[in-house]
Amino acid sequence: MPKLPGIGQKDAVRVLQKRGFRVMREGKYITRSNGAVMVQVPGHSVINAYTMGYIAKVAGLTPGQFRELL
């Protein structure tokens, strides 16, 4: 699993927003969708590296592409 260590919730949400994901729900998790894919971002200050890798994969991004959008 690709690792993206040390990325916080706000950074992850900002990257998804750049990729066209819009907020669907907010609570403990922020659910974002681009119409075809739904991604849930946990409300942690720092997200686990494996979780962040999975979020990037579901959003259709490689770890390198995700880092470029930060």
Residue, then its C-alpha position, 0 to 999 in steps of 0.5 A: m500500500p502506498k504511504l502518504p505520511g503526515i497529511g492532515q484532514k484539511d490538506a486531504v480535503r483541499v486536494l480532493q476539492k482541487r480534483g472536483f470532489r464536493v462535500m456531501r456530508e460532514g460529521k466525524y468523517i467528511t464525505r466527498s463525491n465527484g458524482a461517480v466516486m464517494v470518498q470519506v476522509p476521517g476527522h483526524s488532525v493527522i491521518n494514518a499513512y495507510t488510510m491516506g494511501y487508500i483515500a488517494k487510491v479511491a480518488g483515482l490518484t497515485p501517491g505522487q499525484f497526490r503530493e503534487l496537489l498538496 
